[in-house]
């Protein structure tokens, strides 16, 4: 009888320990899944930003005539900075117009006249991701964005 009691107690203690370990592992799994999702989102943002930068570097060089007096790479870079510097303001103005509607990055890019190439669209996507990160807009679903109103 004593042996059976000890065995039952040992099983209870082992089961309790395993339940605690299971709860800890489930919590750790959820934390790792959240961290992985954040890394994947950041990776996408960095890839889009890099694509936009590469596009911005290629476009000004192709547009500047060779040997034009007074034209330099510094002048071209400043023009590119001006072109992309107001993108956040343009995106926020667009969202002010559409209200709480869910829109895709491509729609935003088209509305802003920035859908001519993938680099321009990626610049809009990157801006949208930064605005989501700063809680100025929300991600409404995969590839969908809306204002923080609801």
Secondary structure, 3 states (H helix, E strand, C coil): CHHHHHHHHHHHHHHHHHHHHHHHHHHHHHHHHHHHHHHHHHHHHHHHHHHHHHHHHHHHHHHCCCCCCCCCHHHHHHHHHHHHHCHHHHHHHHHHHHCCCCEEHHHHHHHCCCCCCHHHHHHHHHHHHHHHHCCCEEEEECCEEEECCC
